Amino acid sequence: MTTPLGRDNLDLAATAQELADRAPTGSLSHAAAKSVAITFATTRDVAQARTALHGLAPDDVRQAALELFDQLSARPR
């Protein structure tokens, strides 16, 4: 399944991984982007990915990951 903008989970995973690679290791940005990349890469569709991200801990990583998820899933190609 693709997003309304035509991006599938693997496209979104690649974008999130690029963001993780640019973020400082150990930072909140890195943890969130890495979590989003892994989640997109291992789920069937955007809805399943969003549900999976709600299980992240700690809270600050979950919140940052959900914010990044929203940005990426709404971003045009």
C-alpha positions in Angstrom: 0.0 0.0 0.0 1.3 3.5 -0.8 0.6 6.8 0.8 -1.7 9.2 -0.9 1.4 10.8 -2.4 2.6 7.5 -4.0 5.4 6.6 -1.6 5.5 3.0 -0.3 7.0 1.9 3.0 10.4 1.0 1.5 10.7 4.5 0.0 9.8 6.0 3.4 12.3 3.7 5.1 15.1 4.8 2.9 14.3 8.5 3.6 14.2 7.9 7.3 17.5 6.0 7.1 19.1 8.9 5.3 18.0 11.2 8.1 19.3 8.8 10.7 22.7 8.6 9.0 22.9 12.4 9.1 21.9 12.7 12.8 24.5 12.5 15.5 24.7 9.0 17.0 23.0 8.8 20.3 20.8 11.9 19.7 17.0 11.9 19.9 16.9 12.6 16.2 19.0 9.6 15.4 17.0 7.3 17.6 13.7 8.5 16.2 14.8 8.3 12.6 16.3 4.9 13.0 13.1 3.7 14.7 11.0 5.0 11.8 13.3 3.5 9.2 13.2 0.1 10.8 9.4 0.3 11.3 8.7 1.3 7.7 11.0 -1.4 6.5 9.3 -4.1 8.5 5.6 -3.3 8.1 3.2 -3.8 5.2 1.7 -0.3 5.0 1.6 3.1 6.5 -1.3 2.3 8.9 0.6 -0.7 10.3 3.8 1.3 10.7 1.9 4.0 12.6 0.4 1.5 15.0 3.8 -0.1 15.6 5.4 3.2 16.4 2.9 3.7 19.3 4.7 0.8 21.1 8.1 2.6 21.2 9.7 3.5 24.5 10.9 5.8 26.0 8.2 8.4 25.5 10.5 11.1 24.0 11.7 8.7 21.3 8.1 7.7 20.6 6.9 11.3 20.3 9.9 12.3 18.0 9.4 9.2 15.9 5.6 9.9 15.5 6.4 13.5 14.5 8.9 12.3 11.9 6.5 9.6 10.7 3.9 12.3 10.1 6.3 14.5 8.2 7.6 11.7 6.0 4.2 10.1 5.2 2.9 13.5 4.2 5.9 14.7 2.2 5.7 14.7 -1.6 8.3 12.8 -3.6 
